[in-house]
Amino acid sequence: MPLKTLFLNPPSFENFDGGAGSRWPATREIESYWYPVWLAYPTGMLEGARLLDAPPHHVTAEETIRICRDYELLVLFTSTPGFPGDIRLSEAIKDANPHIKVAFVGPHVSVLPEKVLQEHKVVDVVCRKEFDTRSSNTRMASRWKTFLGCRTARTAASCTIPDRPQIENLDALPHVNDVYKRDLDVRRYNVPFLLNPFVALYTTRGCPAQCTFCLWPQTLMGHPWRKRSTDDVAREMAKAKEYWPYVKEFFFDDDTFNIQKARTIELCAKLKPLGLTWSCTSRVTTDYETLKAMKDAGCRLLIVGFESGDPQILKNIKKGATVERARQFTKDCHKLGLVIHGDFILGLPGETRETIRTTINFAKELDVETIQVSVAHAYPGTELHEYAMKNGFLTQESKMVDDAGHQMVQVEYPGLPGAEVMEMVHKFYDEYYFRRRRRTHSA
């Protein structure tokens, strides 16, 4: 019999931004909760397991501790900004239930497994990278040391256990919507620029792009692109429509629609008869024909990482895109009536006062419907983190958030104080949303 297992996205800062599963380092004026997709897969693979997504369901630390008294194994998804609090919570859980085994998963422990195990005795096991099959394995305790990709306190020093190969057959994984329906209340999830309520899922894993700051491909799922069959995606979407007829939008939280044009066209042909409204992430390299197929199949909105309006910064971060291409992409979206939520980052390598002004002006020129402006954060395991460490650009504390969960400047360059970068984040928002706008495109 499998151990009675709880998969946990733990409580975090009040009003924090859910951060697509990684608990992005910021509180917001409006709460933002993404789905714990990564935890849903192993939950669906293990008989009797439960998924507890504490933040959107407003489950407190005290309630979480009480719930954990009934379980033998806790699998906790941690993040770099949330890690210290997750350790404290785990210690309290073990005080209440000394027999429970604690496994940590997620990008932070994938990069620093030995450090975590050596410094934090409360953590019994670390599962690196794609942890679906490892964390859902029905054997436990002393036999963890034999599982590929896992580390325990006894194996941390030698670090001889290789990683398990990446999952290639994504169709073999369970449908996360089945787990959502059983364990989550989809009405609890909210992202301001998506229609409410919404449901999020993946159709692929991996990202061939080489962006130096991006957390997921460098720490968790890798760069090789693996895809679910379009039939499998369509089956899950048809089922989701039956589960939640009141859901207003489905969100594909991956770059499915700009990597392989033929697959996008094929998938859109199978989504169109379902009559769904959906949105997804996209790069500016997506061409007009593909965008039109997406629009015709029910696509409403694209989340687009423009990052910067400075050509050299885009080269520095290996974005694989140009400002000229971003302009054309945006014009194409506006022509088709596709809404854009644009993401920008201040404080990337090469940033100056002048490049910040260039990016603000570039955003105004693009004139997308909504924007998000963040300060650059160098997550351990990313090329940006290595660059900042090598050049001495990490701040003395190197903290992403303060004790209340507000984002802090972690990467600081000579001649550009962190306080000034943070001030420009606020100025960016003010200038963008309070300017006089003359819209000539549909939205």
N, C-alpha and C positions, 0 to 999 in steps of 0.2 A: 504493500500500500504506500502511496506517496505521502510525504510529510504534509501536514496541514499548512498551507502556504498562503501568506498575504503579500501581494505585490503592492507597493506603496509609493505614491507620489506625496511626500510628506508636507505637513503644514509649513508655511513660509511667512514672509512679511505680510502684514495687512495691506490689502489693496495692491499686491504686487502684480507685475505683468507676467502672465503665465509662460511666455517665452517659448512656445512650441516644444514643450517638454523639457527644456533646459533651465527653466526659471531665469529668464533674462534679468540682468541686474538693474532693476528699476521699479519703483512704485509709480503709479499713474494716478491722474485725476479720475480716470474711469477704469474700473477693474477690467482686466483682460485675461481670459482663460482659454488656453489651447488644450487639446485632448492629449492624454498620456498614451499616444499610439504605441510607442516602443514597449511599454509595460503590458499593453493589451494582448500582444501576440503570445508571449509565454503564458499569460493567464489562461488564454484559450486552449493552450496545449496541455495543461496540467489539471487532471481531474480533481475537483473539489477546491480549486484555488479561487481566491477573490481578489479583485482589483479595487483598491481604495484610493481615490483621487481626492485628497483632503482639502486643498485650497478652494476649488469652486463649490464644494459641498459644505464649506465652512465647518469642517471637522477640526476641532482644536487639538493641540498637543496632548492635553489631558484625556480627551476622548480616544485619541489614537493609541495612547498607552494602555487604556482599558481594553480596547479591541484586541491589541496584540497579546493579551493574556491568554487568548483562546487559540493561539497559533504556535506551531513548532518551528516554522521557518519564515523569516521576514526578508523580502527582496526589496531593497530601497533604491530608488533612482535618485542619485545625487547630482549636484552641479558645483562648479567652482565657487560661485557666490554663495550658494546655500550650504556648502559642505560643513562649516563649523557648527551651524545649527543642527544639521542632520546627525552629527556625532553626538551632540548633547542629547538629542531626542532618543537616539539609540541606546545611550547609557541609561536613560530613565526607563526605557522599555525593558532592558535587561534587569534592572533593579526590580521591576514588577514581575518579570517572568525570566528567572535565571536560566531556564532550560532552552530558551529560544535561540536559534542560530540566526545570525545576521549576515546577509550578503549585500554588498554594495555593487551597484551597476551604474553605467553612465559614462560620459566622456572624461570626467575628472579622474575617476579611479582607473579608467582604461589607460591613461597616460602615466599615472603615479601609483601603480598597484603596490610595489614594495614599500614605498614611503608610507602609504596609508596603513598597511598591515603592521609595519614596525612601530609606528607612532600611535596607533589607536587600537588597543587590544579588544575593544568592543566589536570590531569588525572581524568576523570569523572567515569570511570568504570575499574575494573580489572576482567578478566575472568581467573579462575585458571585451571591448568592442561589441559585436552583435551577440547578445547574450541570450537569445531566444531559447535555443536548445540546451544551453548549459544551465540556466537558472530554472528551467522547467523539468530538468531530469529528476526522476523519481527517487534516485539514490542520493544520500546526503552524508553528513558528518565526516567520518574518517576517509570516505572514498572520494571526497571532493578533489583530493590531490591528484587523482587519476584523470580528471576531466580536462580536455584540451581547453586552453584559454582561461582556466581558473587559477587563482592563487589563494593559498591559505597561509597562516602564520608559519606553518612548518615548511612551506615551500618558498617563502618569500626570498630568503637569503640566496638560494641557488638559482632561482628564476630559470629553471630548465624546462618548464612545461610550455610547449609551443601553442600558438593560437589555433583554434579550430578554423578550418577553411570557411570562407564566406558562404552564406546560403545562396545557392544559384537558382533553385526551383522555388520561386516565391509563391507559386500557385499551391504549393504544399502547406503553406502557412494558413492558420485559421482566419476567418473574416473577423476583423476587429469589431464590426458592427454588432455581431452576436454578443460579444463581451460588453460593449457599451449598453446594449439593451438590458442585459441582466444586472450589471453592477453600477451603472452611471445614470444620472438624470441629465439628458441632453439639453434641457432647458436652463441648466446652470452655466452653460458655456457661452461666453460673449467676447467678441472682438469687434470694436467699434465700427470698423469699415466693412464688416461682413453682415449679411442679413441675419437676424436673430429670430428663432434659434437656428444654429448651423451644426453640421456634423463634418469632421475632418478624418481623412484616411490617406494612406499612401498607395500609389500604383507602381512605384519603382523604388529601388535603393541604389545608393552610390551617386556620385556626381563627377563627371570627367573634368569639370572646371578646376582651375588651380588657384583660386582666390586665396591669398595668404592669410587672411583673417578668419576664414570660415571654419567653424567648429566641427560640423558633422562629418564631412568626408575625411578630414585629417585625423579624427580621433575615434570615430565610432563605426561608420559604415563603409569607409574607403571610397576611392575614386572610381573603380570599375562599375559601370552602369549595368544593373540587372533589372529586368522588367517582369511584371505579371502579364499574363496573356490578356488581351483585350476582352475575351469572353469571360474570364474570371472577374475582371473589374465590372463588367456589365451585370454579371450575376449578383455581385455584392450590392451594386447600386439599386437594382430592381428590388432586392430584399429590403434595403434601407428605406426605400419609398413606401413599402408595406409597413415596416416597423413604425415609422414616424411620418404619417401623412401631413402633419403640421409643420415639419421642418421646411424652412424657406430657402435654404442654400446648402450645398455640399462643397467642401473645400478639399482639393487635391494638394497635399502639402509636400510636393516634390516638383522637380523640373522636368516632368514627363513631356511637356508640350513644346520643348524647344531643342530636344536632343536628337530625335529621329523623326523626321517629317512624315515618312510613310506610316509609322506607328500612330502618330497623332491623328492623321486623317482616318485611319482604320478605327481608332478608339472613338473619335467623334461620331463616326457613322453608327456606332453601336450605342452611344449615349443619346443621340438625337431622338430616337423613338420613345425613350423613357420620359421625355418632357420635363427634364430636371433643370433647375437653375443651379449653376455651379461656378466656382472660381478656382484659381490656382496660382502658383508662383510662375514667373517667367523671366527669362533673360531678354535683353534687348535685341538679341540675334534672331528672334522669331520673325519669320517673314510674313508678308501680307496674306498670301494664300493660306498659310496655316492659321493665322489669326482669324480669317474669315470662316474657315471650317469650324473653328472653336466657337465663334459667335453664333453660327448657324445651329450648333449643337447645344446651345443653352448657356455658354460661358457669359458671365456678367462682368467679372473683375479680375485683374491681374495684380499680384504683388511683385514689384520690380525693384531690384537692387541697382539703382543708379550710382550710389555711393558718393561720387564726386563729379564735379564739372571740370576738373583740371586733367588734361590729357596725360601729363607725366605721372600724376598720382595713380591713375588707372593702370598705367604700365607698371608702377612700383608694386601694386598689389596683385599683378597678374590677372586682371579682371577679364581679359580676352574680349574687350568691347571698347568702342570709341564713343566720343561725345556726338560725332556725326551720326553714327548708327542709332544712338539713343534718341536723337531728334527724329529720325525717320520712323523708328518704331513707335514713338509717341504719336506722331501724325497719323500713322496707320491705325492705331487704336482709336484715336478720336474720330477718324473717318468712319470706322465701323460701329462706333457707339460703345466701345469697351471702356470700362472704368479702370483707372490706374491708381493704385496706392504705391507711392514712390518712397523708397528707403534711401536715406543719405547718412553718411558717417563723417564726423569731423575728428581730426586727429590721426589720420592715417599717415604712413611714411611719406615725407615730403611736404607735409602741411605747413602753411604759413598764413599770416593774416591775409595776404593777397589771394591765396588759393581758397580760403574760406569764403571771401567775398565773391570769387568766381563761381563757387558752387551755389551760393545763395541766388545769384543772378541767373545761373543756369536753371535752377529749379523753377524760378519765376517764369522763365522762357518756356519751359516744358508745359507748365500750367496743368499739372495733373490734379485729380480731384482731391486726394488727401496725401499727406506726407508723414513720415516718421524720421526724426533726426536723433541719432545716437552719438555718443562719444566712442572712440575706438577702444575696444577691450582686447587685450592679448591673452587669450585662453592658453593654458599650458597644453603643449602638444601641437600648436599651430606654428606655421612659419613666422607669423607676426610676433609671436612670443619669443621665438629664437632670435629674431632680428632686434627686438627691443632689449633683450637680455645682453646680447653681444655688444650693443652700442651704448648701454647704460641709460636707456630711455624709460625704464620702468621707474615709477615714483618710489620713494623710500618705503612706504607702506605697501605698495603694490596691491591695494584693495580696489575691488570693482564697485563695492557698495559700502555705505555706512551702516551703522547698527539698525537704522530704520528702513534699509533697503533702497535708499536713493543712490542712483548711479554716481560714481566718482571718476575723475580723470585718473587713469592708471598709466597711460603712456604720455610722456611729456618731453617736448623737444626744446633745445636751446633757442631762446628768443621768443618762445610761444608758451607762456605760463598756462598751467592747467586751468586756473581760475578764469582765464580769458577764453579758453576753448569752451568751458561750460557756459560762460556768459553768452557766447555766440550761438550756442544751441538754442537758448531762449530767444535770442534776437532773430534767429532763423525762423522760428515759428511765428513770431510777431510780424515780421516783415512779410512772410508768405501769406498768412491768413487775414491780415488787416490791410492789405494793399487793395487798390481799386483793380478789379478784374473785369476784363472785357472778353467774354467767352464767345467764340465763333464756331466752336465744334459742338457736336451733340454729346450728351452724357446720360 
